[in-house]
Amino acid sequence: MMQLKFYPYDLRFDEVFAVSANARTGTEIIYVELTSDGQVGYGEASFPPYMKEKRSANLDFLAGLNLESFNSIDAFEEIRIYINTFSNCLPAKAALDMALLDLKGKISNSPVRSFFTNETAKPIPTSFTIGIGDDAFLMRQLKKAEAFPFIKIKLNGDVNYVKHAITLIKSTTQKPLGVDFNQGIANSILALELLDWLHGQGVQYAEQPLPEILIADFAWLKENSLLPIFGDESIQTIEDIESKHHLFDGVNIKLMKCGGLTDAYQMVKLARHYNLQLMLGCMAESVCAITAAANLANLFDKVDLDGHLMMTNDLFTGVTLENGHLLLSTAPGMGVEKKLSAL
């Protein structure tokens, strides 16, 4: 019999994290545990404030599920079909998908990555994300980023801030840079000005410069920009890739947006069909969800899995960090375990 347990949790950051739309000191989480055949599978749902999904609705969704009618993980596909008969609540579905795959891997003595790729585990180079802040903040974050091979900078639509922050960062490091506006630029004319300037500074890509509703503006911007544009908030699910692939050079796929590893894998295949570059991203998440996503990393061109690094109260162990590279466990399942102190 499959038993489901879930509980809310609040992650705390080591300092304020700011993007174009908000600044915060933590993020809301739901943890999921699925038990069957003496094994426990773990999963996580994250709810940063810019997500349309709310934790309360996802808790209600989980409370309404009845998984006890499924006898074992052999019913993996049937369980997924049952879960997906309900609409929305994609973060909770992502947590359930993680837990199901973790359970399946533990019971079959297989790492979760083997369900999606034949490649062996290898160090995963990840970018380090720097939020919006004053010079002292930027310099502190650059110090933390010293071991990482790539840096992603959060920006807004303020021309003065953009140019000052990038100039300061480039005076301190020669590492490759990408930028993420989180929909922070108001119109395509200003976006083109900023993107062309960033291209001249050697920045490699820009993520979600415009609000997702400005579809015609994205089409014009992609046609005219010298800088490759990645869709994030605009690309939530596989349906978005199908309808909006022509607006972007690449897509940022996140488990919380699409409903888990299984759906992310389908998005990867469709994105490759449309010759899109692929970034594997994350929200502010604990080691549990970051480790889950890392099991797909071999399929992506760029990896941005650093959302766990600012947490001060993580409940899980899993993927580790060495010289800016993520190292996956060789254990069966996702490679996460709950800390004894949290039991």
URQUIHU-V113712 format. One record per helix or strand of 3 or more residues. SS is the DSSP state (h for helix, s for strand). FROM is the first residue (numbers start at 0). LEN is the number of residues. Records with the same first field share a line. If there is no record, write none. Layout:
SS->FROM-LEN  FROM-LEN
//
This chain:
s->2-16  22-14  38-9  126-4  149-5  175-5  204-3  227-4  249-4  276-4  319-3  324-3
h->54-9  72-11  89-19  111-4  134-10  158-14  187-13  214-10  237-10  254-4  260-13  286-8  296-3  339-3
//
